[in-house]
Every structure is written in structure tokens, then in C-alpha cells.
Amino acid sequence: MSAYDLGKPRQRMGLYRTVLHEGLGEDLPLYLNHGLLLQLWPTLRRLVGRAVRTVWEDAFPQRAARSRSAA
């Protein structure tokens, strides 16, 4: 997709998943909102591959622990 309607939860989740998987370092602050990423993470962590999940949860271990306990 080249356009996303961020008002639609499935498209917003799709954008975040795509950026996490395929984005470059400079894409992260451009396309992702930190607060929204943290809010979506419990669901997103199940949609991304193990490598992506490990990188993000190693970077934010406190968030990872909360996500695992909520799942």
C-alpha cells in the first residue's frame, strides 16, 4: 500500500507493522508515534516476526514485560 488511513485501526496497524519490518532508521520517527506504538505493542508484538519483536523488546524491556503479562 502507498497510502494508509490512520483513522482505520487495521490500516494503522498495517502501517506500523510495515515500518517496523521494512523501514529504515530515519523512517521510524517519521512514520511512528511513540505513544501510539507503545499502546499498539501488545497486539503488534504478535504480528511482527521474532527478530523484530526481539529488537524492540530488548530496547524497551519494561514494555516487553507488560506486554507479555497482558497477553
C-alpha positions in Angstrom: 0.0 0.0 0.0 1.2 3.5 -0.7 -1.5 5.3 1.4 -2.9 4.5 4.8 -6.0 5.9 6.5 -4.7 6.1 10.1 -8.3 6.6 11.3 -8.9 2.9 10.4 -7.4 0.6 13.0 -6.4 -2.2 10.6 -4.7 0.2 8.2 -2.9 1.9 11.1 -1.7 -1.5 12.4 -0.6 -2.4 8.9 1.4 0.8 8.5 3.2 0.2 11.9 3.9 -3.4 11.0 5.3 -2.5 7.6 7.5 0.3 9.0 8.8 -2.0 11.8 9.7 -4.7 9.3 10.9 -2.7 6.3 11.6 0.8 7.5 15.0 2.4 7.7 16.2 4.1 10.9 15.1 7.5 9.7 11.6 6.2 8.9 10.8 5.3 12.5 10.4 8.9 13.9 8.8 10.0 10.6 6.0 7.4 10.5 5.6 6.1 14.0 4.2 7.9 17.0 6.0 6.8 20.2 2.9 6.8 22.4 0.8 5.0 19.8 3.5 2.5 19.3 3.5 1.7 23.0 -0.3 1.5 23.0 -0.4 -0.9 20.0 2.6 -3.0 21.0 0.7 -5.8 22.9 -1.1 -6.5 19.6 1.8 -5.6 17.2 4.2 -7.9 19.0 2.0 -10.8 17.8 2.0 -9.6 14.2 5.8 -9.0 13.7 8.4 -11.6 13.3 10.6 -12.8 16.1 13.6 -10.8 15.0 11.7 -7.5 15.0 10.0 -8.3 18.3 13.3 -9.2 20.0 15.0 -6.0 18.8 12.1 -3.8 20.1 11.7 -5.7 23.4 15.4 -5.6 24.1 15.3 -1.9 23.5 12.3 -1.4 25.8 12.4 -4.3 28.4 9.9 -2.8 30.7 7.3 -2.5 27.9 8.1 -6.1 26.9 7.3 -7.4 30.4 4.0 -5.6 30.5 3.1 -6.8 27.0 3.8 -10.4 27.9 1.8 -10.3 31.1 -1.1 -8.7 29.3 -1.2 -11.4 26.6 
